[in-house]
Amino acid sequence: MQWTDIKITVPKPQADTAEAIATGVSGGGIYIEDYSDLEEQVERIAHVDLIEQDLLDKDRTHVTVHLYLSPDENPAEVLDLLRGRLEGAELDYSLAADGVEQQDWETAWKAYYHALPIGRRLAVVPSWEDYPTDRTVIRLDPGMAFGTGTHETTALCLAALDELVKGGERVLDIGTGSGILAIAALKLGAAEAEGVDIDPMCVRTAGENARLNGVEGRLKVLVGDLSDKAAGKYDIITANIVANAILHLAPCVPGLLAEGGVFIASGIIDAREEEVCAGLAAAGLKVAEVRRQGGWAAILCRGEV
């Protein structure tokens, strides 16, 4: 069935008033599209999948309130009502309306997420899709967490794990998100893995994905601030987060990395590659290789032998 998406766009300082007007008019759902604090949110959550170029290009000075009308509501009447109330509040607004198909908004992204072969051995496959293959399959239901394998930074990390995991390794995944990197390492033969994330929702999602892949007994997922939950030595440490977070945690990594171990730092936009390499070197990590894809970089550092 066709619903109607009415979009009210106003300057950021007027957003609360526009939202209140939309709430008073709406008989359906409301969605707020606000990118004004995008960088702050990304740094706090520490997941680079949020900062693709189309998001970086969004207008930061305006907010759009989406008002969804059911098929039995008259869009013309609602538009007239909104105009009157927006003008009465003296807002600098614009209005637009589009037809949209009724759907479950939280799962609509499934239509755009399909099986993805990576490296020589891996395939990331959504939990709802049948994908016959000889590859090592990671079944994934990312939910609202980040890390589906489709973003360049995640793909770079998975390809590196595909090459590095030989069997029996202990792995730490900092900023684990959906848990995809830790799960991939385990399914490739790592003995055990730990994932830490500051977002409890991500920790829950990672745990669910571990069960989906039959590795829940070997993956420990904890809520924590980057590396503060880690203990002992790890053969492989991954951090698919953002440049500032990597620079912050870098001094802790040498003490966690086993002799001859590898630290994979990803989520680094190409403009900050040299800065991050310098920061890693200053922290005592030896940069062995930089891999690049689609304007992003993954930096591989080796521990002392």
Solvent accessible surface area in square Angstrom, and as a share of the most:
residue,aa,sasa,rsa
1,M,143,0.64
2,Q,101,0.45
3,W,48,0.17
4,T,21,0.12
5,D,12,0.06
6,I,0,0.00
7,K,47,0.20
8,I,0,0.00
9,T,40,0.23
10,V,0,0.00
11,P,28,0.18
12,K,81,0.35
13,P,122,0.77
14,Q,47,0.21
15,A,11,0.09
16,D,117,0.60
17,T,59,0.34
18,A,0,0.00
19,E,69,0.31
20,A,65,0.51
21,I,22,0.11
22,A,0,0.00
23,T,84,0.49
24,G,58,0.55
25,V,22,0.13
26,S,26,0.17
27,G,65,0.62
28,G,38,0.37
29,G,34,0.33
30,I,59,0.30
31,Y,111,0.42
32,I,62,0.32
33,E,37,0.17
34,D,44,0.23
35,Y,38,0.15
36,S,40,0.26
37,D,55,0.28
38,L,14,0.07
39,E,85,0.38
40,E,123,0.55
41,Q,64,0.28
42,V,3,0.02
43,E,75,0.34
44,R,149,0.55
45,I,29,0.14
46,A,6,0.05
47,H,7,0.03
48,V,1,0.00
49,D,25,0.13
50,L,33,0.16
51,I,26,0.13
52,E,78,0.35
53,Q,109,0.48
54,D,93,0.48
55,L,40,0.20
56,L,51,0.25
57,D,101,0.52
58,K,75,0.32
59,D,77,0.40
60,R,64,0.24
61,T,87,0.51
62,H,69,0.31
63,V,1,0.01
64,T,23,0.13
65,V,1,0.00
66,H,17,0.08
67,L,0,0.00
68,Y,26,0.10
69,L,1,0.01
70,S,27,0.18
71,P,65,0.41
72,D,127,0.66
73,E,50,0.22
74,N,72,0.37
75,P,47,0.30
76,A,61,0.47
77,E,115,0.52
78,V,18,0.10
79,L,27,0.13
80,D,92,0.48
81,L,79,0.39
82,L,0,0.00
83,R,96,0.35
84,G,45,0.44
85,R,111,0.40
86,L,0,0.00
87,E,103,0.46
88,G,63,0.61
89,A,41,0.32
90,E,148,0.66
91,L,23,0.11
92,D,98,0.51
93,Y,53,0.20
94,S,63,0.40
95,L,40,0.20
96,A,49,0.38
97,A,44,0.34
98,D,74,0.38
99,G,52,0.50
100,V,34,0.20
101,E,97,0.43
102,Q,91,0.40
103,Q,80,0.36
104,D,86,0.44
105,W,114,0.40
106,E,124,0.56
107,T,51,0.30
108,A,33,0.25
109,W,74,0.26
110,K,68,0.29
111,A,71,0.55
112,Y,184,0.70
113,Y,10,0.04
114,H,107,0.48
115,A,22,0.17
116,L,56,0.28
117,P,65,0.41
118,I,13,0.07
119,G,41,0.40
120,R,162,0.59
121,R,70,0.26
122,L,0,0.00
123,A,0,0.00
124,V,0,0.00
125,V,0,0.00
126,P,0,0.00
127,S,42,0.27
128,W,96,0.34
129,E,44,0.20
130,D,122,0.63
131,Y,63,0.24
132,P,119,0.75
133,T,52,0.30
134,D,157,0.81
135,R,78,0.29
136,T,40,0.23
137,V,31,0.18
138,I,0,0.00
139,R,62,0.23
140,L,0,0.00
141,D,56,0.29
142,P,3,0.02
143,G,33,0.32
144,M,119,0.53
145,A,7,0.05
146,F,53,0.22
147,G,6,0.06
148,T,28,0.16
149,G,0,0.00
150,T,81,0.47
151,H,8,0.03
152,E,53,0.24
153,T,0,0.00
154,T,0,0.00
155,A,15,0.12
156,L,12,0.06
157,C,0,0.00
158,L,0,0.00
159,A,29,0.23
160,A,0,0.00
161,L,0,0.00
162,D,1,0.01
163,E,76,0.34
164,L,31,0.16
165,V,0,0.00
166,K,162,0.69
167,G,42,0.41
168,G,53,0.51
169,E,22,0.10
170,R,58,0.21
171,V,1,0.01
172,L,0,0.00
173,D,1,0.01
174,I,0,0.00
175,G,9,0.09
176,T,7,0.04
177,G,0,0.00
178,S,0,0.00
179,G,0,0.00
180,I,3,0.02
181,L,6,0.03
182,A,0,0.00
183,I,0,0.00
184,A,0,0.00
185,A,0,0.00
186,L,2,0.01
187,K,66,0.28
188,L,16,0.08
189,G,32,0.31
190,A,0,0.00
191,A,48,0.37
192,E,78,0.35
193,A,2,0.01
194,E,17,0.07
195,G,0,0.00
196,V,0,0.00
197,D,2,0.01
198,I,61,0.31
199,D,34,0.18
200,P,70,0.44
201,M,60,0.27
202,C,0,0.00
203,V,21,0.12
204,R,146,0.53
205,T,11,0.07
206,A,0,0.00
207,G,16,0.15
208,E,95,0.43
209,N,2,0.01
210,A,2,0.01
211,R,141,0.52
212,L,82,0.41
213,N,15,0.08
214,G,59,0.57
215,V,5,0.03
216,E,88,0.39
217,G,78,0.75
218,R,98,0.36
219,L,16,0.08
220,K,113,0.48
221,V,29,0.16
222,L,60,0.30
223,V,69,0.40
224,G,8,0.08
225,D,84,0.43
226,L,18,0.09
227,S,13,0.08
228,D,97,0.50
229,K,95,0.40
230,A,18,0.14
231,A,67,0.52
232,G,48,0.46
233,K,114,0.48
234,Y,0,0.00
235,D,52,0.27
236,I,6,0.03
237,I,0,0.00
238,T,0,0.00
239,A,0,0.00
240,N,14,0.07
241,I,0,0.00
242,V,6,0.03
243,A,6,0.05
244,N,68,0.35
245,A,12,0.09
246,I,0,0.00
247,L,48,0.24
248,H,131,0.58
249,L,2,0.01
250,A,1,0.01
251,P,88,0.56
252,C,69,0.41
253,V,0,0.00
254,P,47,0.30
255,G,50,0.48
256,L,23,0.11
257,L,11,0.05
258,A,19,0.14
259,E,140,0.63
260,G,33,0.32
261,G,4,0.04
262,V,6,0.03
263,F,0,0.00
264,I,0,0.00
265,A,0,0.00
266,S,0,0.00
267,G,2,0.02
268,I,0,0.00
269,I,53,0.27
270,D,81,0.42
271,A,93,0.72
272,R,67,0.24
273,E,22,0.10
274,E,149,0.67
275,E,85,0.38
276,V,0,0.00
277,C,28,0.17
278,A,63,0.49
279,G,21,0.20
280,L,0,0.00
281,A,60,0.47
282,A,92,0.72
283,A,24,0.19
284,G,51,0.49
285,L,7,0.03
286,K,142,0.60
287,V,48,0.28
288,A,57,0.44
289,E,77,0.34
290,V,32,0.19
291,R,47,0.17
292,R,156,0.57
293,Q,81,0.36
294,G,61,0.58
295,G,35,0.34
296,W,19,0.07
297,A,0,0.00
298,A,1,0.00
299,I,0,0.00
300,L,6,0.03
301,C,0,0.00
302,R,106,0.39
303,G,14,0.13
304,E,141,0.63
305,V,152,0.87
